[in-house]
């Protein structure tokens, strides 16, 4: 599963020498978050009200 995630992120085997497992997992999670279409996005007014 880890190698699949690395390949999906476009990380080569030689690049994995410089990255930790946690860094690659974080990159994969952020990549999937970027693809998600959020139905509601907070505005500055929403943040101020919080």
DSSP file (Angstrom, degrees, kcal/mol; ACC not computed):
  #  RESIDUE AA STRUCTURE BP1 BP2  ACC     N-H-->O    O-->H-N    N-H-->O    O-->H-N    TCO  KAPPA ALPHA  PHI   PSI    X-CA   Y-CA   Z-CA
    1    1 A X     >        0   0    0      0, 0.0     4,-2.3     0, 0.0     5,-0.2   0.000 360.0 360.0 360.0 -41.1    0.0    0.0    0.0
    2    2 A X  H  >  +     0   0    0      1,-0.2     4,-2.1     2,-0.2     5,-0.1   0.924 360.0  47.7 -62.2 -44.9    2.8    2.4    0.9
    3    3 A X  H  > S+     0   0    0      1,-0.2     4,-2.3     2,-0.2    -1,-0.2   0.874 109.7  54.0 -65.6 -36.2    4.6    1.8   -2.5
    4    4 A X  H  > S+     0   0    0      2,-0.2     4,-2.5     1,-0.2    -1,-0.2   0.922 108.4  49.1 -62.3 -44.1    1.3    2.4   -4.3
    5    5 A X  H  X S+     0   0    0     -4,-2.3     4,-1.6     2,-0.2    -2,-0.2   0.899 109.9  51.6 -62.3 -40.6    0.8    5.7   -2.6
    6    6 A X  H  <>S+     0   0    0     -4,-2.1     5,-2.7     1,-0.2     4,-0.5   0.920 111.2  47.1 -62.9 -43.4    4.3    6.8   -3.5
    7    7 A X  H ><5S+     0   0    0     -4,-2.3     3,-1.2     1,-0.2    -2,-0.2   0.903 108.8  54.5 -65.4 -40.7    3.7    5.9   -7.1
    8    8 A X  H 3<5S+     0   0    0     -4,-2.5    -1,-0.2     1,-0.3    -2,-0.2   0.813 108.3  50.0 -63.2 -29.7    0.4    7.8   -7.1
    9    9 A X  T 3<5S-     0   0    0     -4,-1.6    -1,-0.3    -5,-0.2    -2,-0.2   0.542 119.0-113.4 -83.6  -7.5    2.2   10.9   -5.8
   10   10 A X  T < 5 +     0   0    0     -3,-1.2     2,-0.5    -4,-0.5    -3,-0.2   0.747  64.0 151.2  82.4  24.5    4.8   10.5   -8.6
   11   11 A X      < -     0   0    0     -5,-2.7    -1,-0.3    -6,-0.2    -2,-0.1  -0.784  36.1-141.8 -93.2 127.4    7.6    9.7   -6.2
   12   12 A X     >  -     0   0    0     -2,-0.5     4,-1.3     1,-0.1     3,-0.2  -0.392  24.0-109.8 -82.8 164.9   10.4    7.6   -7.6
   13   13 A X  T  4 S+     0   0    0      1,-0.2     4,-0.4     2,-0.2     3,-0.2   0.879 120.2  52.6 -62.3 -38.3   12.2    4.9   -5.7
   14   14 A X  T >4 S+     0   0    0      1,-0.2     3,-0.8     2,-0.2     4,-0.3   0.834 106.2  54.0 -68.7 -30.4   15.4    7.0   -5.6
   15   15 A X  G >4 S+     0   0    0      1,-0.2     3,-1.6    -3,-0.2     4,-0.4   0.786  94.2  70.1 -71.7 -26.7   13.4    9.9   -4.2
   16   16 A X  G >< S+     0   0    0     -4,-1.3     3,-0.7     1,-0.3    -1,-0.2   0.701  83.4  72.2 -65.3 -17.5   12.1    7.8   -1.3
   17   17 A X  G <  S+     0   0    0     -3,-0.8    -1,-0.3    -4,-0.4    -2,-0.2   0.814 101.8  42.7 -64.0 -28.8   15.6    7.7    0.1
   18   18 A X  G <  S+     0   0    0     -3,-1.6     2,-0.3    -4,-0.3    -1,-0.2   0.441 108.0  70.0 -98.6  -1.6   15.1   11.4    1.1
   19   19 A X  S <  S-     0   0    0     -3,-0.7     2,-0.2    -4,-0.4     3,-0.0  -0.867  71.5-132.4-119.6 150.6   11.6   11.1    2.5
   20   20 A X     >  -     0   0    0     -2,-0.3     4,-1.9     1,-0.1     5,-0.2  -0.520  30.2-109.8 -91.0 166.4   10.1    9.5    5.5
   21   21 A X  H  > S+     0   0    0      1,-0.2     4,-2.4     2,-0.2     5,-0.2   0.907 120.5  53.3 -60.6 -41.7    7.0    7.3    5.5
   22   22 A X  H  > S+     0   0    0      1,-0.2     4,-2.5     2,-0.2    -1,-0.2   0.880 106.0  52.1 -62.3 -39.2    5.1   10.0    7.3
   23   23 A X  H  > S+     0   0    0      2,-0.2     4,-2.3     1,-0.2    -1,-0.2   0.908 111.1  46.8 -64.6 -41.3    6.0   12.6    4.7
   24   24 A X  H  X S+     0   0    0     -4,-1.9     4,-2.2     2,-0.2    -2,-0.2   0.904 112.1  50.2 -68.8 -40.3    4.8   10.4    1.8
   25   25 A X  H  X S+     0   0    0     -4,-2.4     4,-2.4     2,-0.2    -2,-0.2   0.916 111.2  49.4 -62.3 -42.6    1.6    9.7    3.7
   26   26 A X  H  X S+     0   0    0     -4,-2.5     4,-2.6     1,-0.2    -2,-0.2   0.900 109.8  51.3 -62.5 -41.2    1.0   13.4    4.3
   27   27 A X  H  X S+     0   0    0     -4,-2.3     4,-2.0     2,-0.2    -1,-0.2   0.899 110.8  48.8 -62.8 -40.3    1.7   14.1    0.6
   28   28 A X  H  X S+     0   0    0     -4,-2.2     4,-2.1     2,-0.2    -2,-0.2   0.922 111.6  48.8 -65.6 -44.3   -0.9   11.5   -0.4
   29   29 A X  H  X S+     0   0    0     -4,-2.4     4,-2.2     1,-0.2    -2,-0.2   0.922 112.2  48.2 -62.6 -45.0   -3.5   12.8    2.0
   30   30 A X  H  X S+     0   0    0     -4,-2.6     4,-2.0     1,-0.2    -1,-0.2   0.870 108.7  54.6 -64.3 -36.3   -3.0   16.4    0.8
   31   31 A X  H  X S+     0   0    0     -4,-2.0     4,-1.0     1,-0.2    -1,-0.2   0.914 110.9  45.2 -62.5 -42.7   -3.2   15.3   -2.9
   32   32 A X  H  X S+     0   0    0     -4,-2.1     4,-0.8     1,-0.2    -2,-0.2   0.850 110.0  54.7 -70.8 -34.1   -6.6   13.7   -2.2
   33   33 A X  H >< S+     0   0    0     -4,-2.2     3,-0.6     1,-0.2    -1,-0.2   0.872 104.6  54.9 -65.4 -36.2   -7.8   16.7   -0.2
   34   34 A X  H 3< S+     0   0    0     -4,-2.0    -1,-0.2     1,-0.2    -2,-0.2   0.814 107.6  49.9 -66.2 -29.8   -7.0   18.9   -3.2
   35   35 A X  H 3< S+     0   0    0     -4,-1.0     2,-0.2    -3,-0.2    -1,-0.2   0.648  88.4 102.1 -82.9 -15.8   -9.2   16.7   -5.5
   36   36 A X    <<  -     0   0    0     -4,-0.8     2,-1.0    -3,-0.6    -3,-0.0  -0.510  68.1-139.9 -75.8 133.5  -12.2   16.8   -3.1
   37   37 A X        -     0   0    0     -2,-0.2     2,-0.2     2,-0.0    -1,-0.1  -0.792  19.2-148.0 -94.4  98.1  -15.0   19.1   -4.1
   38   38 A X        -     0   0    0     -2,-1.0     3,-0.1     1,-0.1    -2,-0.0  -0.474   4.0-148.4 -69.5 130.1  -16.1   20.7   -0.8
   39   39 A X  S    S+     0   0    0     -2,-0.2     2,-0.4     1,-0.2    -1,-0.1   0.778  84.3  26.4 -71.2 -25.2  -19.9   21.5   -0.8
   40   40 A X        -     0   0    0      2,-0.0     2,-0.5    -3,-0.0    -1,-0.2  -0.987  67.6-165.0-141.8 127.3  -19.5   24.5    1.5
   41   41 A X        -     0   0    0     -2,-0.4     2,-0.0    -3,-0.1     0, 0.0  -0.951  26.9-117.9-115.7 131.0  -16.4   26.7    1.9
   42   42 A X        -     0   0    0     -2,-0.5     2,-0.2     1,-0.1    -2,-0.0  -0.337  24.5-147.1 -67.4 143.1  -16.1   29.0    4.9
   43   43 A X     >  -     0   0    0      1,-0.1     4,-1.8    -2,-0.0     5,-0.2  -0.509  32.1-100.0 -98.6 173.9  -15.9   32.7    4.3
   44   44 A X  H  > S+     0   0    0      1,-0.2     4,-2.6     2,-0.2     5,-0.2   0.868 124.7  56.7 -62.8 -36.0  -14.0   35.2    6.4
   45   45 A X  H  > S+     0   0    0      1,-0.2     4,-2.1     2,-0.2    -1,-0.2   0.896 104.8  51.4 -63.0 -40.3  -17.3   36.2    8.0
   46   46 A X  H  > S+     0   0    0      2,-0.2     4,-1.1     1,-0.2    -1,-0.2   0.903 111.4  47.5 -61.3 -42.0  -17.8   32.6    9.1
   47   47 A X  H  < S+     0   0    0     -4,-1.8     3,-0.2     1,-0.2    -2,-0.2   0.901 110.7  51.3 -67.4 -41.3  -14.4   32.4   10.6
   48   48 A X  H  < S+     0   0    0     -4,-2.6    -1,-0.2     1,-0.2    -2,-0.2   0.886 108.8  51.9 -63.3 -37.7  -14.9   35.8   12.4
   49   49 A X  H  <        0   0    0     -4,-2.1    -1,-0.2     1,-0.3    -2,-0.2   0.762 360.0 360.0 -69.3 -25.1  -18.2   34.5   13.9
   50   50 A X     <        0   0    0     -4,-1.1    -1,-0.3    -3,-0.2    -2,-0.2   0.501 360.0 360.0 -67.6 360.0  -16.5   31.4   15.2
